[in-house]
Amino acid sequence: MMNSIDLLKIIFTGSIDAGKSTAIHTISAIGDINTATAEKITSTMDYGQLYLANNEKIDLYGTLGERRFEFMSATLCQGALGLIILINNTHKNPLNEVDYYLNLNADFLTKNPAVIAVTHYDEVNTPSVENYQTYLQQRGYTWPVVSADARDKKDIATLINALLLMREYS
């Protein structure tokens, strides 16, 4: 069990429209808090909370999707349990998006796990989940890849549980 001074946090990252805000809103016990940027209402930094069965609290943070805010990623990841990387499968080249987020968070990912969540899979199912898994394996990663609907509480809970299990058994 964690000490009361220990903070548990999970970071949701991915491009605009990948489902970060929706995922946090879907699973958060407090609703989510987001701060829209001045220029675009679609770019938000989100925050939510989740309580585990043992009453431990996990803070949930969503990164800003615009690449001009990438400098904030390393700071936000400090002390996090891991990343949930959401990839919008309708993107022109979603595997490039995977590369981008793996490269952006490379230092963090040398010591921490990630889960890849393929969103909008019901709209476009190519590349397949298996294609993503093969792609990750070629880069030396064995993290779970799952299709997920950011609006579905069970899907988001599965992502968080997978991350927590990897953390516990690594």
N, C-alpha and C positions, 0 to 999 in steps of 0.2 A: 504494500500500500504506500502511496506517495505521502510525503509530509505536507502539512498545510501550506508550507511556503513554496512547494513545487508547483509549477504551472504546467498544465497539459495543453498543447495546442496542435492543431492540424491546419495545414495550408491547402486551400483549393486554388489551383492556378490553371491557366489556359487562356486562349484568345477570346476576344469579344464574341459573344453569342455561343460560347461553349457550354454555358449553363452554371457557372460558378455562383452567381447571385441566387438563381433558382434553387440550386442544391442546398445552399446554406439556409435559405428561407424554408425549404421543405422539411429539414431535419431539426432546425433550431428550436430549443425549448422556450426561447424568449422572443421568437420572431427574429428578424434580422435587422441590423442597423447598417445602413449604407450611406456613403458620402459620395454624392455625384460630383464629378468634376465640373468646373464652371463652363467649359466649352461644350461638353457632350453629356447629356443626361444618361446615355447608355454605358458610360464608364463609371463603375462604382468600385469602391473598396468596401467589402462587406465584413460584418462581424455577427457571429451568433454563438450560442452555447448549447452544449449537449450534456446531459447528466447520465452517467453510467448506472448500472444496477447497484453498485456499491456507493452511490452518491458522489463519486468523483466527477468533477466538472471538466469538460474539454472545451476550450475556446476554439472557435472555428473562424478562420480568416480567409477572405477571398481577395486575391491580388487584382489589381487593375489590369484590364485586358489590353490596353493600348501599349505598344512597345516603347513609347517614349517614357513610360513609368517603370521600365525594367530595373532601373537602378535601385528601386525600393525592395526588390525581391530578396536580396541577401539579408537585409535588415529584418524583414518580416519573418524569414525562415529561422532566425536565431532562436534556438531552444525548442524548435518544433519537433514533434514525433516523426513527421514525414510529410510527403506531398501526395495530394490527389490531383493528378494532371488530367484535366478534361480536354478532350480533343473533339472538335465538331467535325463529324464525318462528311458533312456537306462542303467543307472547305475545299478550295481548288486542289490543294495537295496536302492532305492531312498528315502524311508521314513526315513532311517537312516541318509541320507544327510540332510533332513529337521531337524531332531533332532540336528545334529551337528551344523548347522547354527543358530538354535534357542538358543542352549546352549552357543555357542561362543558369541553371541550378547545379551545374557539375560539381562544384566544391561541396555543397550541401549533400548531394547524392552519393558522395564517396563514403559517407558514414551513416546515411539514413535511407529508409526505404521509400518507395513510391508505388502507387497504384495508378494504372492508366485506365481512364474511363472514356469509352468511345460514345459520344452523345450524337443524337440525331440519326442513329443507326436504323431507325424505322423508316427514315426518308431515303437514305443512301447506305447500302450495306457493302460497298466496296470502297476502300480495302476492308477485308474481313477481319474479325478479331484474330484469327489465325495469322493473317498477314502482319498484323501489329506485333503478335508474339514472336514471330520469326524475325522481324525487324529489330526488336529489342534484344533477342538472343544474339544477333549478329553484332550488336554493340556491347555484348557482355552482361546484359541484365536479364534477370529471371523473374521480374515482378509480374504480378497478375495483370491481365488485360481483360476487361469486361465491357460489354455494351451496357449502358445505363441511361435511364430516363431521369433527368434532374428533377422532374416533378414527382417522382415515385419515392416515397419515404423508404420502402424496403430496399430499393436499389442503392440509395445513398447510405443507408445503414450497412449494406453489404460492403460498400467501398471502405467505410470507416472500420468495420470489423476486420476486413482483410489487412488493412494497414496496422491495426492494433495487434493482430496475431503475428504479423511479420516482425513487428517490433519486440513482442514478447519472446518469440522463439529464435531471434537472431543472435 
